[in-house]
Amino acid sequence: MSVKIRKSLVASALVGAFALASSNVMADPLKDVQNVGQQIQADAKKSQEKVDNLYGQSQELVAEFRATIDETELLKVYNDHVARLVADQNAGIESFDRQIAEVDKTKQNVVPLMYRMIDTLEQFIKADIPFDTDVRLGRVEKLRELMVNSKVTTSEKYRQVLEAYTIETSYGSAIAPSQGSLQIDGKNINVDFARLGRVAYVAQSFDLKHAWVWNNKTKTWDALSDEYLKPIKDMIRIARNQAAPDLVKLPVFGAE
C-alpha cells in the first residue's frame, strides 16, 4: 500500500514537472512572437516616418522644380527682350556709323566750299562801292583765321561764313551816313557821305558847296552840278534820321 502511494506521488510529481516544463516551452515562443510583432510595428513606424520625410522632401523638390521652370521661362522672356534691345542698338550704331561717314563726306565737300565762298566775298567787296571797306575786308580776314582754328567746329565756321554773307546782303537795302575825306584835285576835302544801298553813294563838302557821286565803273568820284546840292543834303539828313523819309533826286548809273 505504501509502495503504491509513493509510486503515485512520483507519477504526480513527474506529471507536474512535465506540465511545468511544457508551460515554459510554450510561453517562450509566444513572447518571442510578441517581441517580433512589436519590432515589426516599430520598424513599420520608422519606415512610415522615412516615407513621410521623403514625401515632404519630394514635394519641396517639386516646388523648387516648378519655381525653377517658372524662373527659366521668365529668364527666356527677358533674354528675348534683351536680344531685341541689342539688335535695335546694333541697328542704331550702324545708322550712326553711316551718318558719321556721311558727315565726314559732307565735311570734305563743305570745307573747300567755304574757302571758295570767302574768296568770292573778298572779290565782291573789292569790286563793290568803297564803303566801310576796311571793316568788311577785316571780316574776311577773320574768316580766314577761323578756318585754320582747330578748336572751332566745321558747323560753326560755316555759320559765320553765312553770317558774313547775310551782313553783306543787308547793305543792299540800308541808308547809311558816314564822314571822311576825299582827295579832289590834290586837295583833301572833309565830306559827309550817304549811301542808298548799292544804288547810290554820294558825298558833300561840309560847306555844302560841292557834291560828288561814286562811279563804280571808273572807280572815281564824279563831281555833280549844283542841282544835286539840296537833294544830297536832304538825303544826308534822312540817313542821319534828322528828316523824315521822302523822295529825293539822286544821280544813278544805269545797268550795263
Disulfide bonds with the S-S distance in Angstrom:
none
